[in-house]
Amino acid sequence: MARLWVVLRRKQKIWKQAVVEGAADAHEALTRACAELDIPRPIWLAKNESDMEAFGRSFFTQDHFIEVIDFDRLELEWLREGAKSRDPRNDFS
């Protein structure tokens, strides 16, 4: 089962976070997370889609929102059970 970790950052520190489980895709998970965190939903661009496919993570800034937001960055990352990390810093073998 895939889980999506959603992080709101202010001044490079985690301000709020949520983990969404059981979503069919990143769009649905993002919608549920935005409702849970009580924030507006960002505009999903082709770059976000390609980042999620290639790296399992993406981010949004003020440029992705119509409304003014009170955080600096919204980050998404898939948390997959038993999956190998795509980050080479986590490879200790």
N, C-alpha and C positions, 0 to 999 in steps of 0.2 A: 504494500500500500504506500502510495506517495503522499507526502505531507509538504505543504508549502510554508516556509518561514517568512514572515513579513516583518520588516524592521523599519521603524521611523527613527531617523537620526537628526539630532540637533547638535551643532558644533562638534561633529564627529563622534558623538556619544549616543548610545542607544537611549532613546527617549521612551518609546513604547514598542511593544512587539506582540505578535500573535502567531499561532501555528494553526493552519487550516488543514483538516484531514478529510479524506473521502471526496474531494472535488474531482470532477471529470477532467478538467484541464486548468491551466493557469488563469484563464479569463474568469471562470467561475470562482476559483479560489480567491482571486484578487477582489472580486465583487463582495464575497462573504467577509474577507478580512477588512475591507474598507467600512463595511457596515458595523463590524465588531469594534473597530477602532474609532468609529464615528468621524471619518474623514471623507472628502470627496474622492470619487474614482478618477484616476488619471487617464489620459488619452493613450491608448495602446498603439504604438507605432511598429512598423516592420522591423526596425532595429531591435525593439524589445522581443519580438518573436524570434528573430535569428539568435539573439543572445541567450534566450531560454533554451533553444534547441542545441546550440553549440556548447554552452557552458553551464546550463542549469541554473542560471541566475541572471538578473537584470536589475535596473534601477530607474527611478523617476525623480525629476527635479521640478522646480516651479514651472518650467517651460512645458511640462506635461499636463498641467492643471489649468482649468479655466478660472477657478476660484483662487484666492490668495490662501496659501497654506502656512501653518505656523511651525513647520519643521523644514529642514534643509534637503532631506533626501528620503525617499521610500525605496527600500531594497527588497527584492524577492529572491528566494533561493529554495530549490527543491531539496528536500531531505528524504533520501530514498534508503529504505532498509536494506542492508547488505550490499549496497552499491559501493564500488570503489570511488574514492574521491578523485575529482578531475584536477585537483590542485596538487602539483608535484611536491609542494612543501609537506604534504601529509603522507608521502610515500617514504617509509622508514626502512624498507628492505634493501 
